[in-house]
C-alpha cells in the first residue's frame, strides 16, 4: 500500500523525466532534416559551379564571330575519280542577297510564327521555350519539340558543325547571346533568311521566290506563298512542291495555323490561303541542266544518308567522288538530243546509270532529259518495272546457282498452269523444247517462270537481295520472274555488274570519301560482297552474250566488243530497258513516260539499245577490253542437240547436230546418245570394162533405197540413187580405183566406203598406111624417152638449145600439139587460135615450155621431132598417135604450111578439122581455117595429152569425152589441158585432116584420157603437150628432124588408137588442169616458129606472147563455146 501512495514529490520527478525524454527525441529528428537540406544545398552549389565552369570552358573554346562567315556559307568542293577538282557546290552559285527592309510583313510573320515567335523579345536564347521543349520531350517523346532560336540557327549554320554534343550546344547558346548583343535583331533575321536552304538548289528567300514563283520582288508574295516558303527550310526535299505537292500543302497549312495561333493573321485569312492550289502557284521550271547536276544531286543524297547533320551546300566539305567527267558529259549530251539517238517525242523520258563493273563506282548518271537541279531523278528516284531484264536475277541466276543447271538445260515452252497462274509469251506462241540459253536470248517467258518454280521463290529472293534487289516485305511470286518488281537503273547496273565481276557485288556509289573541316576524313566506299558462285556469273554472262549476238539485243551490240546484255519491256509497253556490261562498264538504260503511259512509237522502245550502243562504244573506244574469264568450275562440253537430258554425241552424230554448252565441272553429261548410227556399206561391189560400149560398168547391191556417192581415180565423183554407175570413155591402159559410199539419211552417218578397181586394156593400134621407117623408129625412140622422163623428169633440149624445165613440159612439140588438139576439145574454147599455139599452157597453168613446144609445132616437123625427143614421157600411146598422124607424110608435108598457119590461129581447133569436110577434101585453105592445129597438131595434141596429163588424169573428163568428142577441135589447143574442158572431141576415124596428112583428129585423145595413160609418167607435161601444136604433120624426109619424125610417128600411132575408139577420148580437164607450166620459155618457141614465116607468123606471135593470147577466129570461138559449155555444166553437177 505504501507503493500506491508515493509522495507528490516523487510523482513530479517521474513526470519531469518523461518530458525530458520526449524533448530529446524531437530535437534529434529535426537535426537530421537540417543536415540533409544542408547537404543538398552544398551539392547544388558545387554542381552549379561545375556547370558554370564547364560552360565557361566550352564558351572559351567557341569560335569568334566573323562577319564573313555569318554572311555566307562554306562552299563544298567535288573532286572526280582522278582527284581533280570538278565543281563547286553551294557558295554564291544560287544565292541572291536581300535586306530586311525588302521583306514583306506576311513573310516575316510566317517565319516568326514557325521558327521563333519571341525573336524580338529574348536575348538570343529563349528560356521559356527551353523549359517547354524539356517538358514536351518528357511527355511526348524525345525530339518532339526544339528550342533553338533564329539566332542560334544562324550561329549553327555559320560557325558550328551539326554534331549533337554538349560542347556544341553550349557554344551555340554562348555565341547566340554574344551575337544578340553585337548585332541588331533585323540584321540577325536578315542573315537567317539569306542563309537557309529552300530546296531546288536555292539559297535564301530571294532565290527561292524566283525558283518557285518566278518573282524577283518579294513584296508580290501572297500569304499562301509566304507560308509555303516559311515551311520549306525544315525539310526542303520532303516538302518540295514540284515533287511532293501534297506534303507541301500540309506544311503550308501548318504554318498558317501557327500564324493564327500567335495572332499574326485571322482564321478567315488562313482559310482563304488554304484554298490555293499548290500547282497553280508554282512557276514552270525553265532552268537549264547544270553541269553534272544529276550526279551532284545523287552525291548530296548519298552524303546526307551516310553522314549525320551535314549539308554539302554549306559545310565546306571536300567530297571525293567516282565521277568520270567525260562519261557524264557524254551521257548528258545524249539525253538532251545532242548525240546519235533520235527522240520521237519531247515528252519521252529516259535515264542512264554507268557503273564500273569491277568496283561498283558510278561513273555517270543521266537523271532525265533536260534534267534540272533538284528535279525528279529517274535514275535514282523513280523505280519502274524491270520487265525481262529481271530474268537473269530472279530466275536463271538462282537456278544455276543452286541446281547447277547447264546452259543447255532443256525446258519446254508450252501452255502451263502454275496453281492458277498461266503466263504467256510476248507473241502468244509456244516453241516446245529449248535450252535455257535460247529461252533467255529470245526472251521467252514460260521457261523463265519454270526456272523460278524449279529453284523456289525463297532461294531466288535471297539471290536477288544479294544483288541489291528487294522484292518487298511479302514473299516473292512466280510472276516476279518476268520483272514485275520496280527497280531503278542504278540498281540494275549494279546487279548486272556482278555477273561480269565473277559474282562479286559492289553497291553502286558516287562518293569515295569526305573530308570535313574538323573531323578529318570519312571513308564511304562500300565493301564488296560475294553474291554468287563464279560458275553462275560466267554461265549467265555466256547466255547474255548470246542474247546480244543473236537474240533480242542485237541492236545494242558494239562490233568487236565482248559484251553481254538483256532487253526488257513491260506490259502495255510502258517501260523499255536495256542492261548490258563488259568487263569495264555496266550500263542500264530506261525509257518511258513520266505519267507511265504507253510508249507511242516503236523507235521509242528501241532507244535503250541505241543509247547503250552509243555510250558503250564511245567509252570503250581506244581501250583494250578483256573478255570474260572462264573459271575452272565451268567446262565446255559438246552435246547432241535435242537430247534430254544432255547426252554426249556418238561417233556417228553429224557435226551439225552437236552444240557446245557450258556445264558445271561436277555436273557434266556422261551418257552417250544412241540417236544416230552409221549406214551399212554396200555389198557385191564390182566393176568391169565393156569394150563394145567403151565404158566401165560399176554395180553393187543394197537392201534398201539410199543415195550413194561414187568416186573414181582422177577426180570423177557423183551421187546417185541407183545401184549402178557407168564411166564412159575410160582411158586405155589406165587402172580405175572406184569407191562407193552410202550417204547418211539424217539419223545415220555415211557408211564406210567399199572399193574396187578395174584395168582398162590397151587399145591395139592400127598400122599407119603410109608410115615410114623413120616414123616407126621414132616410136621406139619416143618410148625410150618416156622412160627417161618418168625416172628423172629430165629436161629435154629444144632445137635452139633451150631447155624445158619441167618434166611435164619436156614433151616435144608433137606431143604438145596432140594435147593442144585434144585438150582444145574440152578446154577453154575461148582461148583458141594463135593463143593456143603457145598459150595452152597458160590456160592450164602450164609452163612456157609448153608454149615453146607449141611454137615448135607451129614451126616445122623438125621442131616436132626435137620436141618429141624432149618429151620423154609421151609414152607409147603418144607414139601411136604420131604414127597415125603420119599416115600420109607427103600430104602432111605439103599441108604443113597450112597447118602451121592454122596452128598459129589455134592449135586446139583440131577437132574442128576432124569434123570439117573441107579438111577431108584436102583444101589447103580449109585446112588452114579448120585445121588450126589439126594436121600434125592434132597428132601432137593427142600425143601430148597422153604425155602431159597428170596421173590423176581425167576421171571427170573420161566421162565427158564422149559428150564432147568432135567438139574439142573447136577448143583451141590453148585449153587442151584445161580442167574446164572436161572432154576431148570425138576422134573421127575418117577425119578430113588425116586425108591431108594430118592425124585423124587426135584431139579425140583429149588430155583427159591421155592424162591417165602417159600422165602417170609425166604428170607435169599435160599442159605443155596440150599447147604444142608444132608437129603439123612433119614432112617425111625432113633431114633435120629425123628424131622429130620418129617421135611424130609414135604420136601418129597414138592417133590411130584414138581414131579407132572415138569415145575413149575424155576431156582432159583434170589432168591438164593440174599441170603447172612455166611461161619463161615462150621466146624459144617463137624462135622455132619463125621457120615458117608466112603461115607461122601468127604462131610465132602466140609463142612470144603466151601471156597475151590472140583470140581465135570467130568460128572457132563460138563453136567451141557452144560445145564446151555443156561439158562444164556436167562437171558442176558432179561436184
Secondary structure, 3 states (H helix, E strand, C coil): CCCCCCCHHHHHHHHHHHHHHHHHHHHHHHHHHHHHHHHHHHHHHHHHHHHHHHHHHHHHCCCCCCHHHHHCCECEEEECCCCCEEEEECCCCCECCCCHHHCCHHHHHHHHHHHCCCCCCCCCCCHHHHHHHHHHHHHHCCCCCCCCCHHHHHHHHHCCCCCCCHHHHHHHHHHHHHHHHHCCHHHHHHHHHHHCEEECCEECHHHHHHHHHCCCCHHHCCHHHHHHHHHHCCCCCCCCCCCCHHHHHHHHHHHHHHHHHCCCCCHHHHHHHHCCCHHHHCCCCCCCCCCCHHHHHHHHHHHHHHCCCCCCCCECCEEEECCCHHHHHHHHHHHCCCCCCCCCCCCEEEEEEEEECCCCEEEEEECCCCCCCCCCCCCCCCCEECHHHHHHHHHHHHHHHHHCCCCCCEEEECCCCECCECCCCCCCCCCEEEEHHHHHHCCCHHHHHHHHHHHCHHHHHHHHHCCCCCCCCCCCCHHHHHCCCEECHHHHHHHHHHHCCCCEECCCECEEEEEECCCEEEECCCCCEECCCHHHHHHHHHHHHHHHHCCCCHHHCCCCCCCEEEEEECHHHCEEEEEEECCCEEEEEEEEECCCCCCCCHHHHHHHHHHHHHHHHHHHCCCCCCCCCCCCCEEEEEEECCCCCCCECCCCCCHHHEEEEEEECCCCCCCECCCCEECCCCEEEEEEEECCCCEEEEEEECCCCCCEEEEECCCEEEEECCCEEEEECCCCCCEEEEEEEECCCCCEECCCCEEEEEECCCCCCCCCCCCCHHHHHHHHHHHHHHHHHHHHCCCCECCCCCECCCHHHHCCHHHHHHHHHHHHHHCCHHHCCHHHHHHHHHHCCECHHHHHHHHHHHHCHHHHHHHHHHCCCCHHHHHHHHHHHHHHHHHHHHHHHHHHHHHHHCHHHHHHHHHCHHHHHCCHHHHHHHCCCCHHHHHHHHHHHHHHCCCCCCHHHHHHHHHHCCCCCCCCHHHCCCCCCCCCCCCCCCCHHHHCCCCCCHHHCCHHHHHHHCCCCCHHHHHHHHHCCCCCCCCCCCHHHHHHHHHHHHHHHHHHHHHHCHHHCCCCHHHHHHCCECHHHHHHHHHHHCCCCCCCHHHHHHHHCCCCCCCCCHHHHHHHHHHHHHHHHHHHHHC
